[in-house]
Amino acid sequence: MKNLRTVITAALVIALSSLGLGAASAADATAKHCTGTSGTAAPSTRAAAQPVTVWLAGDSTMANPGSARCPVGWGSQFDALFTSDVTVRNQAVGGRSIQTWLYEGNVSGTKGPDGECRLTSTSYSSRWQAMLNASTGMKAGDYLFIQFGINDSSSTCPRHVGPARYRQLMTTMVQAALARGAHPVLLTPVAAITCSGGTATKNRGFVNETFAVGSATGAPVVDLQSLSVSLYNSLRFCPHNGDYGSGPVGAFFCNDHTHFETYGAQRIAGLVAEDVRRQNLPLAGHLG
């Protein structure tokens, strides 16, 4: 190659000398041709992404499955949607309101004068304490996804939570994440399947409260209720005869109108991931 370059350079010098081009220019042109570069330095290899933990707090529609085949919460399918530098820590628990999740065992069965379930202690649950742990819990750059509002609508204690109390507790969780440099993401509760003729309809509360906390704190909100209802309509789940054990609805839901089979959980997890991407949250850069 070196000899060939010399020959080509000499030829170019002779051919171009009448045009006033110097040998250096000809040699440089030849070198570029032989090396296949434009003289620009090759881009440096992109630095490896920093590990990120995505923490999930919610109820059975988000929780990991137990020993039974059903229900399967969408949070159990979330990890598979990310690159290997993301770890999903699913701390959702079935049957919990935001208050019983935060104060496990310390919410009584009676209401106080304010209409809220009385707390027998203000000590946090072990799961929330672990997430707040300075060494092993949420750290800067992590994410905290918060989805409640299904069990909270109960009229009786210990699960009952009023709108003002709901906003207060969700704000507490958001501020705790922000104080640690983590990114809170709020979700409205995922819809069950209810039909009005041939149309799936919304059926969950605490949507306005979730958006209010998002507005007050700057936390992004994934409107999972609207997204899930739109999905049900696109899959033509309505009209429905009430049989949740067969057909397309049976493949998506457990034998009820609320909880998911694995396929349904995967589709709901996909909705959340798609909205993370749509909102251009930094976490979207870690989606596979």
N, C-alpha and C positions, 0 to 999 in steps of 0.2 A: 504494500500500500504506500510505503514511504517513497519508493522509486517511482511509482505511478504518479504520486502527487507532484514530484519534482518535474516529471515530463509535462504534466498538464499545466503546471505553473509557468514553465518556460514558454509553452505555446501561447498561453494567455498574455504573457508579457509582450511577446512579439506582436501578437494580433492586435493588442489594445494600445500599444505604445503610441500609435499614430493619433489616438484619441486623447492622449495626455494622461492616461491612467498609470499610476506608479506600480511597481512590482509589489509593494506592500499591499496595495488594494487587491491586486490580482491574487496574491497568495492568500489573503484573508477570505476572498470569495471562494477559492478552491478549498480552503480548510473547512468552511461552512458546508460546502457541498459534500465533502468526504465524511464529515462527522454527523451530518444530518441534523444540525442544530442551527438556531438563529443567533447564537451568541448569548442568549439569555440563560441565566443560571436555572437549573432544574428546581422545581418547587420542593420545599422541604416536606418531609413526612409529617402528617398531622399528628399532633400529640394525642396520646390515648385519653379517652374520655374518663372523667372522674367517676368512681362508683356512686350510685344514687340509690337510696332506699325510698320506696313508696309505701307509706303507712296507710292502712285502711281502717276506718272506724265506722261501724254501722250495725245493721241487723241481719236477719237470716237471708234476705235477698242478696246480700253481699258476702256472707260468711262462707268459709270452707265447708265442704260436706262432712257429715259424720259417717257412721258405719252404714247407714242406709244409702241406697242408690239415689234417692231424692229426699230433700232438696239439695241443689247445687247452687251456691251463691255465685254471682258474676265475678266477685273478687278472686275466686279460686282460678279463674281463667285469664286473669289480667296479666300475670307475669309472662305468659307465653307470647304476648304481643310486643315485648320489649327486647332490646339487645341485651347481651350478657352482662353489661355493666350495671344493669338495674336489678334490684332485689325487691320483691313485693312482700311486705309483712302484713298479712291479713289478720287484723284483730277484731273483725266484726263478729258479733255473737247473736245467735237467734233469740228472738223474743224481747230484745232490749229496746227501750226508748233511749233518748240521749241522756236522760237523767239516771236510769238504772245502769246504763253502760259506764257512766262516769263514777257513780257512787254505789257500785255493786254491794248488795247486802245492807246498805244504810238508808234505803228508801222504805218508809213504813207503808202500811196499808190504809192509812187514814189521811184525810186532807186537813190542812190548817185553815185559818180564817181567810187566807188569800186564795183558797181553792186549789192550792198546789199540794202534792203529796209531801208529808213531813219527812225531813231528814233526821235520822237518829244520830248521825255523825257526819261531819263534813270531810271525813277521810276519803280520799279517792280510791277507786278500785285498783287492784294490782296491775291491771293491764294499762291503765292510764299513767300510773306511777312509773311503769317500765318505759313508756314512751317519753316521759319527761326526764328520765335519767340522764344526767349530764355526760356520762361515759358511753352508755350503750343505747340511748334512745335517739330521738330526733336530733339531727345535726344540720349545720348549714348546707343548703343545697338539696336537702331531702324534700319530700312532698307528703302532705297529709290530706287524704281524701275523706270527707265527712258526709255520710248519708244516713239520715234518720227521717222520722216523720210518719212511719207506718204504725208502729206500736204506740207511739206518743198520743195518738188520737183516741186511745181508750178513755172511757169516762171514769174508770175506777183505778185506784192505786194498787200496786206501786208504779204501773206503767204510764198513768196519765201525766201529761205535761201541757200546760197552757201556753198560748202563743208568746206572751212576754217572757215566760221562763225559758221557752225554747230558744228565743233569740239571745237571751242572756247566756245560756250554757254553750250555744254554738259560738258566740263571740269569745267566750272564755277559751275554747279550744283553738280558735283562730289566733288569738293573741299569744297563746302559749307557743304555737308553731312559729309565729313571726319573731318572737323573742329569741328563738334558737336559730334563726336564719333559715328556717324551713318555709316551704311554700304551701299554704292551705288552699285546697280546692273544695268547694261546696257542691253538693249534688241534691237536687230535689228528689223525693222518693220515687223509685221506679213504679210504674203503674201495674196493677193487676189487669186481667182481661175482663172487661165488662163491655157489653154491646148495647147500642141503641139502634135497633134494626140492623142494618148492614155496616154500621160504623163503630169502631172501638172508641171508647170515651175515657176521659180523665177521671180518676177516682181517688186521688190522694190529697191530703191536706198539707199544711206547713210549707207550701210553695212560696207564698208571699213572704213568709218569715225568713226563708232561706235567702231569697233575693235581697231582702232588707239587710241582712247581715253582710252579704256580699257588697252591697252598696256602701255600707257604713265602714267596712274594713278594707275595701279594695280587693277582696278575695274573688277570684273568678268563680262563676257558677255554671255548672253543667246541668241543664234542664232535662234531667233524665226522664221525668214524667212525660214531657212532650215528645222527646225522642222515642221513648218506648211505645207510646200510643201511635206515633207515625209508623213505626216498624210493624206493629200489629195490623194496621190498616193496609200497609203494603203487602203483607203476607195473607191478607183476606181472611183473618180470623173470625170476622163477623159477616153474617149472622151466625150465632152459635147455639147449639141445642142443649148446652149444659153438660155434655159428656167430655170430661177433661182427660179421659184415659185413652183416647184413640184419635186417629187422624192428625192433621198438621198441628192442632192445638195440643193434643196429647204428646206429640214429639217435642214440643216446646216447654210445656208446663207439667208439673207434677199433677197428681189427681186432685187438684184444687184450682183456683183461679189466680194464685199469687206466686207460688214458688216454681223454680225452674228445673227442668232436666238439664243435662250437660249441654245439649245443643242450644237450648234457650239461654243458658248462662254465657255461653260463648258469644252469642249474638248481642246480648246486652253489654258484655265487656267490650265488644267491638264498637258499639255506639259511644261508649265513654271515650275510647281511644280516638275515634274519629272526631269527637268534639274537642278533645285536647289539641288535635292537629288543626282543626278549623279555627280555634281561638289563638293558634300560634303560641301556645305556652312553651317555654323552653324545654319541658319534658318531651315535647313532640320530636325533638332531635334524637331521642333514644328509642323511638318506636321502630320496630323491625320492618 
